[in-house]
Amino acid sequence: MNPAFLMDAASPFPKKARSTLLVIAAAVLLVGAAPTRAQSPDTTEPRASSQNAMVERAKAEARRWLGFIDRGKYEASWTEASSYLKSGFTAKQWAARVRGAHASLDSLHDRTLVAARHTTTHPELPEGDDAVVVQYRSMYETSRGVRSGLETVTVYKGREGWGVVKYLIRPEQ
């Protein structure tokens, strides 16, 4: 709307309404012209870039760590995990759990990344700490043919660097 129109004496709006409309029009113009946080490259790009770098680093760590699981080196996967995961299990306990979860799975046939998301609010970690939840759809050869599962690897950036804090594999229906 043209602000000059609002100032026109021939306007059908009463004088008080014209001045109110003029204030509203000016406010709309000012709000539309003001840069927003989302538009400012100085505030969003470095954080997004930092998160993308964290996700990429965590995906690489998850793949490296899953290599131990894939080769049946379960105690080595415990050794290479974060101190957070190690504080909940001994190496033997961890190996027994993972061995049990993989008991009916012979060998990895295929693993495809489903999702990887950065979070600072993981329920098992201190609030504000960086973690990345990486999920894969995995296909395993079994005695009954190929079986698929959803593998979730949570990677945490702790004091000692990046490490796995949680591993879960669930068969898909």
C-alpha positions in Angstrom: 0.0 0.0 0.0 1.3 3.5 -0.9 1.8 5.6 2.3 0.9 8.8 0.2 -2.5 7.3 -0.3 -3.0 7.2 3.5 -2.2 10.9 3.7 -4.7 11.9 1.0 -7.4 14.3 2.4 -9.9 12.6 0.1 -9.3 9.2 1.7 -12.5 7.5 2.9 -10.7 6.7 6.3 -11.2 9.1 9.2 -8.1 11.2 10.1 -7.3 9.0 13.2 -7.6 5.8 11.2 -5.3 7.2 8.5 -2.6 8.0 11.1 -3.0 4.5 12.6 -2.7 2.9 9.2 0.3 5.0 8.5 2.0 3.8 11.6 1.2 0.2 10.8 2.4 0.6 7.2 5.7 2.1 8.5 6.1 -0.8 10.9 5.5 -3.4 8.2 8.1 -1.7 6.0 10.6 -1.5 8.8 10.1 -5.2 9.8 10.4 -6.3 6.2 13.6 -4.3 5.7 15.3 -5.5 8.9 17.7 -8.5 8.5 16.7 -11.6 10.4 19.0 -13.9 12.3 18.3 -16.7 9.7 19.4 -14.4 6.9 22.6 -13.3 8.6 25.5 -15.5 7.4 27.6 -14.4 10.3 25.3 -16.1 12.9 24.1 -19.3 11.2 26.8 -20.5 8.7 29.6 -21.1 11.2 27.3 -23.0 13.6 25.8 -25.1 10.7 29.2 -25.7 9.3 30.5 -26.7 12.7 27.6 -29.2 13.1 28.1 -30.6 9.7 31.7 -31.2 10.5 30.7 -32.9 13.7 28.3 -35.1 11.9 30.9 -36.1 9.3 33.5 -36.8 12.0 31.0 -38.9 14.0 30.0 -40.9 10.9 33.6 -41.7 10.2 34.1 -42.8 13.9 30.9 -44.9 13.7 32.1 -46.7 10.6 35.6 -47.3 12.0 34.1 -48.6 15.3 31.6 -50.9 13.5 34.6 -52.5 11.7 35.4 -54.1 15.1 31.9 -55.4 15.4 31.9 -56.7 11.8 35.1 -58.7 12.4 33.8 -60.1 15.7 36.3 -58.2 17.7 33.9 -57.3 20.4 36.4 -56.7 23.2 38.3 -54.4 20.9 35.1 -52.5 20.2 34.9 -52.0 24.0 38.5 -50.8 24.1 37.9 -48.3 21.3 34.6 -47.0 22.8 34.3 -43.9 24.9 34.9 -44.0 28.6 31.2 -43.4 29.1 30.3 -46.8 27.5 33.2 -48.6 29.2 32.0 -47.3 32.6 28.9 -49.4 32.2 30.5 -52.7 31.3 33.6 -54.7 31.6 35.2 -55.8 28.3 33.9 -59.3 28.8 30.4 -58.2 29.7 30.3 -56.0 26.6 31.6 -58.8 24.4 29.0 -61.2 25.7 26.1 -58.7 25.1 27.2 -57.9 21.5 27.9 -61.6 20.8 24.4 -62.4 22.0 22.9 -59.7 19.8 24.8 -61.0 16.8 24.4 -64.7 17.6 22.0 -65.4 14.7 23.8 -63.1 12.2 26.6 -64.7 10.2 28.2 -61.9 8.2 27.4 -58.4 7.1 26.0 -58.3 3.6 25.3 -54.6 3.3 25.0 -51.4 5.5 23.4 -48.2 4.4 23.3 -44.9 6.2 19.7 -44.0 7.1 20.3 -40.9 9.2 22.9 -39.0 11.2 21.8 -36.1 13.4 23.6 -33.9 15.8 22.2 -33.4 19.3 23.1 -31.7 22.5 20.2 -33.3 24.4 20.8 -37.0 24.4 19.1 -38.6 27.4 22.2 -40.5 28.5 24.7 -37.6 28.2 25.2 -34.4 30.1 23.0 -31.5 28.8 24.8 -29.4 26.2 27.4 -32.0 25.2 27.8 -32.8 21.5 26.7 -36.2 20.3 25.7 -37.6 16.9 23.1 -40.4 16.5 24.0 -42.4 13.4 21.6 -45.0 12.1 22.2 -47.7 9.5 19.9 -50.3 7.8 22.1 -53.4 7.9 21.6 -56.6 6.0 23.2 -59.8 7.5 23.5 -63.2 6.0 21.9 -65.8 8.3 21.2 -69.5 8.1 17.7 -68.6 6.9 18.7 -66.0 4.3 19.3 -62.3 4.5 18.0 -60.5 7.6 17.8 -56.7 8.0 18.2 -54.7 11.1 18.5 -51.1 12.2 21.8 -50.3 13.9 22.1 -47.2 16.0 25.5 -45.9 17.0 25.7 -42.9 19.3 29.0 -41.1 19.0 29.9 -38.5 21.7 32.6 -35.8 21.7 34.1 -36.2 25.2 37.2 -35.0 26.9 39.3 -37.8 25.2 37.8 -37.0 21.8 35.1 -38.8 19.8 34.0 -42.2 21.0 31.0 -44.5 20.9 28.7 -44.3 23.9 25.9 -46.5 22.8 25.3 -49.3 20.2 21.9 -50.9 19.5 20.9 -53.3 16.8 17.2 -54.2 16.3 15.8 -56.6 13.8 13.4 -55.0 11.3 9.9 -56.5 10.9 
